[in-house]
Amino acid sequence: MIEFVLKNRKLRLHPDGIMYARAHRNGVETKKIIWREIKFSSQNGYISCSMVVDGERIKLYKHRLVYHAHNQDWDIFDGSMLNMIDHINHDPTDNRIENLRPVTHQQNNFNRICKGYHRSGNKWRAVIYLDGKRTHIGMFETEEDARNAYIKKKLELHLI
């Protein structure tokens, strides 16, 4: 079990993945030490909850809570493009710590499933994007050649 704090809220993450929060009333912990299970729901495939922290109701994603529990120096409240959490296996419901890693928005998009090539006239054009710039890989006779060139370039440029 891991205990951690979000501003004025004490939380617990149990090995089975269930999370608990200390009971609060009027923004203050109750005198009796009561732990309540946090109820999560699924939206767009991601698991989230709503919680009052420092008098403000906020939405928190379970993958960010789990990562923060294991890495308490990581700023869970920084919602910038430079502070995202990636599900390595692409399953947003798999919130085991070994499946989570911190990434930038661009790095998170590297593992999106996309072809990277398309038909152009009677040939196949392969392109890839990095730092907002499109790089033309080449024109190919077959779809398979375009796909292989794209994958080779992706492995070269998108390693995290």
Backbone as a ProteinNet text record, in pm:
[ID]
protein_1_A
[PRIMARY]
MIEFVLKNRKLRLHPDGIMYARAHRNGVETKKIIWREIKFSSQNGYISCSMVVDGERIKLYKHRLVYHAHNQDWDIFDGSMLNMIDHINHDPTDNRIENLRPVTHQQNNFNRICKGYHRSGNKWRAVIYLDGKRTHIGMFETEEDARNAYIKKKLELHLI
[TERTIARY]
84.1	0	88.8	51	124.2	32.4	80	7.2	72.1	-10.2	42.5	-57.3	-14.2	-96.1	-111.1	-233.4	-262.2	-308.6	-220.9	-247.8	-302.1	-435.7	-489.7	-558.7	-544.7	-611.5	-510.6	-534.1	-452.2	-518.2	-436.9	-487.8	-404.4	-464.2	-396.3	-421	-314.2	-323.6	-288.2	-384.4	-361.9	-305.1	-233.5	-173.1	-273.8	-399.4	-501.6	-554.2	-499.8	-538.8	-651.9	-710.9	-819.8	-759.4	-822.3	-774.2	-874.4	-818.6	-899.4	-855.3	-948.4	-918.8	-971.9	-900.1	-948.3	-1077.1	-1170.7	-1299.8	-1279.4	-1351.2	-1345	-1485.2	-1494	-1619.2	-1584.2	-1648	-1621.5	-1473.7	-1408.9	-1270	-1167.2	-1211.5	-1119.4	-1139.2	-1027.2	-1038.5	-1125.9	-1205.4	-1288	-1198	-1245.8	-1164.5	-1146	-1250.9	-1237.2	-1159.4	-1066.2	-985.3	-1066.4	-1132.7	-1217.5	-1160.4	-1141.4	-1095.4	-1211.6	-1238.6	-1347.1	-1289.7	-1346.3	-1301.9	-1338.2	-1243.4	-1267.7	-1342.5	-1452.5	-1533.6	-1489	-1446.5	-1401.1	-1506.8	-1507.3	-1595.1	-1511.8	-1565.8	-1493	-1554.1	-1468.3	-1509.9	-1407.8	-1453.3	-1364.2	-1255.5	-1284.5	-1187.8	-1095.7	-1083.1	-996	-1076.2	-1014.3	-1081	-1051.4	-1158.3	-1139.9	-1234	-1205.7	-1292.5	-1299.1	-1390.3	-1403.8	-1378.4	-1297.9	-1260.3	-1241	-1273.6	-1249.1	-1109.6	-1025.6	-889.2	-871	-832.5	-817.8	-944.2	-1059.8	-1186.3	-1235.5	-1166	-1204.8	-1228.3	-1342.3	-1372.1	-1295.1	-1216.3	-1136.7	-1154.7	-1129.9	-1135.1	-991.8	-975.9	-844.8	-851.1	-752.7	-743.9	-666.9	-715	-654.4	-509.2	-476.8	-338.1	-244	-290.2	-207.4	-195.1	-302.3	-296.3	-200.9	-209.8	-122.8	22.9	50.5	189	239	155.1	194.1	217.8	137.5	155.4	293.6	341.5	472.2	587.1	557.2	658.9	608.8	615.7	549.1	613.9	732.4	793.1	741.1	667.8	608.5	486.8	473.5	365.6	237.8	147.2	20.5	-68.2	-50.5	-136	-85.6	31.9	84.4	20.4	-78	-149.5	-94.8	30.4	88.3	119.6	152.3	187	320	394.2	524	513.6	393.6	377.5	260.4	270.5	163.8	208.1	111.3	140.1	88.8	176.6	146.9	119.9	20.7	-3.4	79.8	183.3	277.4	207.9	113.3	46.3	-78.5	-101.1	-212.1	-349.4	-354.5	-481.8	-506.8	-598.5	-620.4	-682.8	-724.5	-777.9	-672.1	-554	-445.1	-356.7	-385	-316.5	-213.3	-152.4	-41.5	78.8	158.4	270.7	368.3	386.9	481.3	430.6	305.3	249.2	243.6	292.2	282.1	420.7	430.8	557.1	527.3	610.9	591.2	645.2	570.2	608.7	559.8	609.8	555.3	436.9	362.6	249.7	298.6	410	463.8	502.9	572.2	611.3	488.1	383.1	260.7	197.8	210.3	154.9	239.2	365.3	450.3	391.7	325.5	276.2	131.9	81.1	-50.6	-40.4	-145.8	-145.7	-185.6	-90.7	-119.3	-33.5	-77.1	-5.6	122.5	119.5	239.1	266.2	172.8	189.4	51.5	46.9	-80.8	-56.2	-160.5	-154.4	-139.3	-49.8	-30.4	-11.3	-116.7	-111.7	-105	-5.2	8	124.7	171.4	278.2	229.9	315.6	286	384.2	331.9	413.9	421.1	543.4	563.5	611.2	545.3	581.9	578.1	651.6	651.8	662.6	609	609.8	694.9	772.8	853.1	868.7	841.6	850.8	766.5	650.4	559.1	599.8	705.7	751.9	732.2	688.9	668.9	798.7	837.2	954.1	907.5	941.4	907.2	1009.2	962.7	1052.5	1081.2	979.1	1001	875.1	890.3	782.7	818.8	718.7	745.7	646.6	692.4	610.1	498.2	527.8	428.5	395.8	276.7	234.6	328.1	369.2	457.8	591.7	647.7	774.2	757.4	646	619.2	603.4	532.1	512.2	645.6	729.3	858.8	949.4	947.8	1029.2	979.1	846.7	789.1	827.7	813.2	845.3	992.6	1080.5	1224.2	1252.4	1192.9	1213	1150.7	1035.2	968.5	1056.5	1115.2	1204.7	1325.8	1372.5	1488.3	1454.4	1339.5	1305.8	1223.1	1138.4	1041.3	1079.8	1204.8	1245.1	1233	1172.8	1155.6	1250
-118	0	124.6	222.5	348.8	460.3	538.7	658.1	779.5	873.8	996.5	1109.1	1231.9	1349.4	1433.3	1478.7	1577.2	1702.9	1796.5	1921.3	1886.8	1898.9	1871.1	1734.8	1648	1518	1405.4	1317.1	1197.3	1084.4	1012.4	902.5	777.5	665	535.5	460.4	397.8	309.2	170.3	79.1	-58.7	-139.3	-247.2	-328.9	-380.8	-394.5	-442.5	-331.2	-208.2	-96.3	-11.6	-52.2	25.7	143.9	261.1	381.9	426.1	481.4	532.8	675.3	755.7	892.1	909.6	988.4	1019.2	1098.9	1066.6	1135.8	1283	1370.4	1515.1	1567.9	1671.7	1744.3	1892	1971	2114.5	2143.7	2061.9	2084.6	2042.5	1976.8	1935.1	1785.4	1715.6	1573	1553.9	1449.4	1419.1	1373.9	1390.5	1352.4	1202.3	1128	982.7	947.8	858	819.2	722.7	780.6	701.8	713.9	599.1	594.9	549.2	624.4	589.6	554.3	449	408.5	517.2	549.2	647.5	576.6	634.2	576.9	637.6	552.8	594.9	560.7	636	606.1	615.3	564	561.5	661	746.5	840.7	834.1	815.3	807.1	702.4	598.4	491.6	514.5	639.2	670.3	670.1	621.3	609	734.3	797.8	922.2	929.3	1026.4	1052.9	1203.3	1243.9	1383.8	1391.4	1488.7	1496.7	1643.7	1677.2	1811.7	1815.1	1904.5	1923.4	2072.5	2109.3	2250.3	2331.1	2273	2341.7	2352	2291.8	2300	2160	2139.1	2009.3	1997.9	1890.9	1870.6	1728.2	1711.3	1579.5	1526	1401.8	1337.9	1205.3	1180.8	1054.3	953.2	830.2	726.1	700.5	702.2	676.5	783.4	907.6	1014.4	996.3	954.6	929	813.4	706	590.3	629.6	703.3	743.9	834	927.6	1019	943.3	842.3	763.3	699.6	655	589.7	688.3	809	911.5	1044.4	1059.9	1172.7	1308.1	1309.9	1437.4	1485.4	1398.3	1434.6	1523	1632.6	1729.7	1686	1627	1578.4	1692.7	1812.1	1925	2001.8	1967.2	2029.7	1960.3	2022.8	1963.8	2008.7	2053.1	2104.6	1991.7	2029.6	1934.8	1864	1912.4	1852.4	1753.6	1731.7	1652	1554.8	1462.5	1365.2	1228.1	1139.4	1000.7	911.7	824	735.8	594.6	529.7	387.2	312.2	245	180.7	81.5	4	-98.5	-45.8	85.4	152.5	121.1	59.5	26.4	126.1	222.5	325.7	274	147.5	91.8	15	-5.1	-77.2	24	48.1	151.4	95.9	-17.3	-69.1	22.2	44.1	136.6	95.6	-34.1	-77.6	-48.1	-7.9	27.3	178	256.2	402.1	465.3	573	646.3	792.6	882.7	1025.2	1056.9	1134.9	1172.7	1314.1	1369.6	1494.5	1459.2	1559.5	1537.4	1475.1	1526.3	1472.8	1326.7	1292.3	1152.9	1064	1114.6	1037.8	1008.6	1101.2	1080.8	986.5	963.8	873.2	732.6	690.3	552.1	539.9	645	634.5	543.1	473.2	382.5	461.9	478.8	548.2	487.4	501.9	437.8	510.2	641.2	713.9	709.4	653.5	646.4	648.6	694	700.5	693.9	666	656.7	797.3	812.4	940.3	910.6	928.6	890	738.1	688.3	542.7	490.9	574.5	533.6	552.7	517.2	531.7	630.3	732.5	836.1	806.5	806	786.9	918.1	960.8	1083.9	1057.7	1140.7	1128.9	1269.4	1287.9	1418.3	1413.6	1520.8	1535.9	1684.4	1724.9	1865.7	1956.6	1907.3	1986	1997.9	1928.7	1937.2	1803.9	1812.3	1692.2	1659.7	1534.1	1486.7	1387.6	1416.7	1328.5	1214.9	1092.6	977.2	930.7	928.7	888.3	840.6	813	758.7	614.2	523.9	380.3	316.3	211.3	139.2	60.5	4.4	-79.2	-22	-55.5	-14.6	-74.3	-197.5	-265.4	-192.3	-145.9	-72.1	60.2	129.4	255.8	231.1	125.5	91.2	59.3	-21.7	-58.8	62.8	154.4	276.5	362.7	374	452.2	391.4	260.8	194.9	213.3	199.7	218.2	360.1	460.1	600.4	627.5	568.4	586.3	534	416.3	359.8	449.4	512.6	601.4	730.4	791.1	923.3	923	824.4	828.6	745.7	709.5	634.1	723.3	670.9	746.6	692.3
0	0	0	-80.5	-87.8	-39.1	56.1	100.7	38	-9	-66.2	-44.2	-70.1	-41.9	-169	-193.4	-297.4	-226.7	-213.3	-140	-1.2	21	155.6	164.9	64.6	65.9	79.7	175.8	191.6	114.9	37.2	-44.4	-21.1	-53.4	-47.1	-175.9	-224.8	-339.8	-291.7	-299.6	-257.4	-374.2	-344.5	-451	-553.8	-515.4	-609.1	-700.6	-687	-772.9	-718.3	-605.9	-546.8	-471.2	-484.4	-417.7	-312.4	-205.1	-95.6	-64.2	-13.2	30.6	171.3	251.2	384.9	373.4	461	461.3	496.8	425.6	448.1	471.3	550.5	569.5	575	490.5	482.8	457.8	376.5	339.3	441.7	550.3	656.7	682	708.8	740.4	864.1	861.6	978.4	1092.9	1216.2	1333.1	1340.4	1303.7	1298.7	1172.9	1186	1070.7	984.7	885.2	795.6	655	591.5	452.1	365.8	258.6	166.7	30.5	-28	-161	-261.9	-348	-454	-566.7	-608.1	-715.9	-848.5	-938.8	-1070.4	-1174.3	-1282.2	-1395.7	-1522.6	-1630.3	-1756.3	-1853.3	-1909.1	-2012.6	-2124.5	-2244.1	-2360.3	-2340.7	-2263.7	-2241.2	-2123	-2076.5	-1963.2	-1834	-1727.2	-1598.3	-1515.8	-1463.6	-1389.7	-1270.5	-1183.2	-1068.5	-1047.6	-964.3	-926.3	-776.4	-735.1	-594.5	-555.5	-431.7	-382.2	-322	-378	-330	-306.8	-185	-146.2	-176.6	-148.6	-165.3	-308.2	-402	-542.6	-598.3	-664.4	-724.8	-856.4	-867.1	-987.1	-1038.5	-1168.3	-1230.8	-1232.5	-1187.5	-1184.9	-1258.6	-1343.8	-1415.5	-1332.5	-1333.4	-1251	-1289.4	-1418.2	-1457.6	-1402.5	-1392.8	-1336	-1184.6	-1118.9	-974.6	-942.1	-1019.5	-996.6	-1018.2	-1126.8	-1151.9	-1039.4	-995.4	-886.4	-755.8	-728.3	-606	-602.4	-717.1	-725.4	-745.4	-791.1	-819.7	-764.8	-633.9	-569.4	-596.6	-656.1	-694.7	-830.6	-903.7	-1032	-1007	-1080.9	-1060	-1131.4	-1056	-1111.1	-1159.8	-1105.4	-1141.3	-1263.4	-1315.5	-1437.4	-1557.2	-1616.7	-1729.7	-1864.1	-1866.8	-1991.1	-2089.1	-2210.9	-2316.5	-2288.5	-2191	-2157.7	-2042.4	-1989.6	-1867.8	-1880.4	-1974.1	-1995.8	-1946.5	-1928.4	-1891.1	-2004.1	-2051.1	-2163	-2113.3	-2171.6	-2148.9	-2252.6	-2209.9	-2301.1	-2393.5	-2339.2	-2421.1	-2492.7	-2489.6	-2558.8	-2498.4	-2381.1	-2315.8	-2202.7	-2220.3	-2118.7	-1988.9	-1986.6	-1862.3	-1784.4	-1841.4	-1775.4	-1703.9	-1576.6	-1500.1	-1403	-1438.6	-1358.6	-1380.1	-1275.2	-1285.5	-1395	-1416	-1519.3	-1661.1	-1675.3	-1804.9	-1825.7	-1729.7	-1737	-1745.9	-1825.9	-1833.8	-1864.5	-1813.2	-1843.6	-1982.9	-2058.3	-2194.4	-2223.9	-2332.5	-2384	-2475.3	-2515.2	-2606.1	-2737.3	-2788.4	-2914.1	-2899.1	-2789.3	-2766.5	-2753.9	-2689.7	-2673.8	-2810.6	-2904.5	-3038.2	-3123.5	-3085.2	-3163.1	-3168.7	-3062.7	-3062.5	-3111.4	-3173.4	-3236.1	-3356.9	-3380.4	-3494.3	-3618.6	-3709.4	-3834.3	-3943.4	-4066.3	-4175.4	-4211.9	-4229.8	-4269.5	-4418.8	-4495.4	-4640.1	-4705	-4828.4	-4898.9	-5050.2	-5121.8	-5267.7	-5324.4	-5418	-5485.2	-5634	-5710.2	-5852.2	-5861.4	-5932.2	-5941.4	-5856.1	-5761.2	-5669.4	-5525.8	-5430.9	-5287.7	-5226.5	-5158.3	-5094.2	-4943.3	-4887.7	-4743.7	-4682.9	-4572.7	-4502	-4352.4	-4276.7	-4130.6	-4072.7	-3952.3	-3886.9	-3760.7	-3738.8	-3617.6	-3591	-3467.6	-3427.6	-3516.7	-3558.6	-3639.9	-3785.8	-3824.9	-3962.5	-4033.7	-4158.3	-4238.6	-4312.4	-4305.1	-4378.7	-4483.8	-4608.4	-4719.8	-4720.9	-4709.7	-4708.6	-4850.9	-4934	-5071.9	-5141.4	-5270.2	-5352.5	-5383.7	-5377.6	-5391.1	-5487.4	-5551.4	-5647.4	-5578.8	-5461	-5392.3	-5253.8	-5208	-5073.5	-4968.6	-4988.6	-4892.9	-4880	-4991.4	-4986.8	-4911	-4934.3	-4864.3	-4715	-4680.2	-4539.4	-4472.5	-4537.4	-4479.4	-4460.8	-4557.4	-4546.4	-4431	-4418.7	-4308.4	-4173.3	-4158	-4031	-3996.4	-4094.8	-4072	-4022.2	-4085.8	-4046.8	-3910	-3882.1	-3752.8	-3641.1	-3659.4	-3557.5	-3535	-3642.6	-3633.1	-3559.2	-3589.9	-3536.9	-3408.5	-3390.3	-3281.1	-3160	-3145.4	-3025.6	-2904.2	-2799.2	-2675.4	-2570.9
[MASK]
++++++++++++++++++++++++++++++++++++++++++++++++++++++++++++++++++++++++++++++++++++++++++++++++++++++++++++++++++++++++++++++++++++++++++++++++++++++++++++++++

